């Protein structure tokens, strides 16, 4: 049985056989600066601690199989799971198979999960600002036959009052979609802007005909007790966002 305080359960109208969870930093065996349930094997934490944490996560969510973790590189690549590839370099994954987990790791970047209304396909995407700007959400959505039939939930990311960027980031988004300017406001630091990743994601998804978008009410930077934040802490752990079709 999941310890609910250690997990976030998405609030969205997904089919009952579609299971989705987000881990927090609560629990786990990692020591500072990864204190808690760090699931990232690439951040400098001890491998034995990451393995123990990943096993704890599977126990928490009630999944006994193997998770095919991605090698995330801030790309717009989406791959289908399960896969025989040893090099799973991608920032999104999707599947139509039961008991196959789609998972992404984040610590400020935006995690997004997808399902069609009937729960015949699910997906997960990792959208840092580069991947978001380059179209990782669009590439993930395009793996579904009909975007209008897809539900999306936006998980814990850095919030609009904390995500300060330079003008080049704002200009990069506006160059792709002019309405992106609505998702930025001037920072109190001259020449800087505050970006709203959730709003940018909603704009991109809606442009492809996906209007059923949920979540988007977290801030990893502000909530130090529950969330890892790369922007806040630099060296830190990672949370996981998982979705699968239960057999």
N, C-alpha and C positions, 0 to 999 in steps of 0.2 A: 504494500500500500504506500502510495506517495506521501511524503511529508509535505503538505501543501505549502508551508511557509518557505520551503526551499525551491519551489517551482512557481512559475507563472503559467496559468492555463488560459490560452487565448479566449476572449469573449467574442465569438462570431458564430454564425449559424451554419457551421460545417456539418456534414452528415455524421451520424453517431459513430460510424466505423472509421472515420478519419481521426487519428490521434495526434495531438500536437502539444508541445510543452516548450518552455524556455527555462533554462537553469539560471540560478542566481549564484552569487559567490558564497552563499550560506552553506555550511557543512564542509565536507572535504577534509583533506589531510595536508594540503600544501601550506608551507610556511611563508612568512613575509618575504618579498613584496607580493607574492601570489596568494596571500592568505585566503584559504577557503577552498572552494570547489573549482579550482582551475582546470579547464579541459583542453587548454592549448599546449601542444607538444613542441611548439616552435618558439617559445618565449623565454627559455632559460630555466624553467622549473625542472626539478628532478624527474626523470622518466618514470621512476617507480611511483611517485606521487600522482603524476598525470594518469597512469594506468589505473591506480586505485580510485581516483576520482571518476574516471570514465566508467569503471565497474559500478561505482556508487550511483552514477547517473542512470545506468541501465536498470538498476534495482529500483530507483525512485520512480521511473516512468513505466516500469513493468515490461521491459523489452529484453529478451534474452539473447537475441542474435548479434551479429557483428555489424558495426556501423562503418561504412566506407567514407572516412573523413576526406575532405577535399584539401588540395594544396592551393590555398587562396592567394591570389596575386593582384587583386583589384582589377580584374578583367571583366569582360561582358560575356564570357564563355559559360554555356550551360550544357551539362553532359547528362546522359541517361544512365540511371542505375537500375539493377546492378551492372557492374562493368568488370571485365577482366584486366583492364588497364592498371598497370602498377603506378603510372604517373597520372594521378587524378588532378591535374592542374586545371582549375575552373573556379568560378565564383557562384555557380548555381548548379542545381541538380534536380532531376525530375524522374518520376517512375510511375508505371502503371501496375507494378507488381505488388502483391501483398507482402507484409512483413519486411519491407525494404525501406530503411530509414533514409530520408533526405535530411541532411544536417549542415548547418553553417556555424562558424565561430565568430563572435564579435566582442568588441569592447569600446563602443562609441559608434561604429559603423551600423548601418541599418539592416536588420534581418527582416526578410519578408517571406511569408509562406503562402502557398497557393493551393486551392483545390477546385475542381469543377463541382457543380451542384450535386451530382450523383456520386461523387467520391470515387471516380474511376481512375483519376490521375491526381498526384500531388507533386509539389515542388517547393524548394527552398532556395533563397538567394541572399547573398552577402553584398550589400550595396554601400561601400564607402563612397565618398563624393566622386572619386574618379570613375568607379564602376557605374554609379548612378548616372553620371553625366554621359558616359559612353554607351549606356543602354542595357545594363544587365537585367533590369526589370522587364524591359521590352522583349529581350531575347528569351527570358523565362516564360513570359506570357505567351509568346509565339509558339511554344511547344504544345499549347492547348488548341484544339480545333476551333473553339468559339470563345473569344475573350469575354463576350457578354454573359457567358455561363460560368465565369470564374469568380471565386471569392478570394480576396487577399486580406491578410492580416499583417500589420506592420508592428514589429516587436521593439524591444528597448534599444534606443539609440540616443546619441547626444541631442539635447533639446534645443529649440530655437533661441533660447536666451544664453546659450553657452557655446554654440558652434560659430566661433569667430574666424573669418577667413579674409584673405586679401582680395583686391578687386579682380585679380586674374581668375579666381574661382567663380565669382559671380558672372564675369564676362563669358567664361566657358559655357556655363549653363544657358545664358541668354542667347549665345550664338547658335545653340541647338533649338531652343524654344523661347521665343520672346516673352511668353507669359511667366517665365521663370523669375523675371524681375520682381514679381509680386511676392516671392518667397524670401526676399532679402530686405533687411532694414539696416540703416546706418548704425554702427557700433559707437560707443562713447569714445573709443580709440580712433583718432582721426585717420581716415583713409581705409578703415576696416569695415567689414560688413558682418552681420549676423544672419546665418543661413538656416532655413527651415527644411531639414531633410524630409520630414513627413509630408510637407506641402509639395515639395519637388517630386516626391514619389507619387503622390496622388495625381499630380498634373500629368506625369508621364503615362501612368496606367490609364487614366481617363481618356487620353488622346488616342488610345488603341481600342476604346470601347468598353473598358472595364470600369464599371461604376460601383461595384460592391466591395468597398475598401473599408476595413475596420482597424481598430488599434490606433497607435500613434500618439499615445498620451503618457510617454515615459521620458525621463532624462537620466541617462547613465552617469553623466558628469555630476549632477546634483545629488544623486542618491548613492552615497559612498557605502552605506551599509549593505545594500543589496547588489550593487553592480560594479563590475570592473570598468575603468575608464582610462583609455590610453592618453587622452588629452589631459586628464587630471593628474595621472600618476606616472606616465612614461613607462617604466617597467611594471608590468601588471599581468594578470591572468586573462582568461577568455571565458565567456559564457557560450552555451550552445542553444540553438533553436532547432527543434526537431519536428518532423511531421512524417507520418506513415499511414498506410492503409492497413487496418487490422484485418487479419484473415477471419 
